Amino acid sequence: MYFFYRSFLDKICPRSCISCPAELLGSEDQLCSTCSDRLLASIIAKRETIPSCDSAEAWMDFDALQAYMHRIKFDSHPELAFYLGKAYALHTPCPLVDALVPVPISAQRRRKRGYNQCEWICRGLSSVWGLPIWKDALIKSHRAAQAQQNKAQRAMHMMDAFAPGRPFPKGSSLQLWDDTWTTGATLNAAGWALRAGGAGQIHARTLASE
Ligand SMILES: [Zn+2]
C-alpha cells in the first residue's frame, strides 16, 4: 500500500536525488541507488582513541559526506541526518548498549538551526535498532564557533562545555553520537561529562572523520 501511494505521489510530485539530478524511484529515499551505492563504498570505519571513551570510531571520510553535512547543518535538512543514521544502522550490528546519546548543541545554535542534527542521526539509528535516545543525558553551554581555533585552543575551550543532564542509571553503557570527528575534543569532553553522570561504558561514534 505504501509503495502504491509513494509511486502515485512520485507521479504528481517527482522527488529528486539530493546528490544528483536523477528522479527517485518508489522505494528510494533521499539518494538514488547510484549515489547511495557510491556513498556506501566510502565506508572506512576508522578507529581512534579518546581518553574518556572505551571505543571511538568514525564511519566515513569527510570528503564523502561533505555535501550532505553542509545540507544538514546549514540548509535545514534534518531528514538527511535521519537517513544517514538509518544507513549506518542498516550496515552495523546493533551495539550492546543501554541507549544512544546525541552530543548536544547550544540553545542558541539550536534556535538558529531549528534542530540538533545529532538527535536526528540517533533517530535514524533508533528506527533500525530500537534503542532509546537519551537526548537530555548531556547539557551544553553556548560557546563561540570552533572554526577559528587551533587544536590546543579547542581542547581548552571544550573542557567544561558539557555537564551531566537528566540522571540515568549508574553504570549505563552508552553510544555517544556526533556528526563529524574533527579533533576529538568535543567527544572527549562529552565523554567526561557522561562519566561524571555515572556512565559505565562509553562508545563514541561519528558519521564523518575530518
Ligand atoms: Zn543520485
Boltz pocket constraint, residues with backbone or C-beta under 6 A from the ligand:
constraints:
  - pocket:
      binder: B
      contacts: [[A, 17], [A, 18], [A, 19], [A, 20], [A, 21], [A, 22], [A, 31], [A, 32], [A, 33], [A, 34], [A, 35], [A, 36]]
      max_distance: 6.0
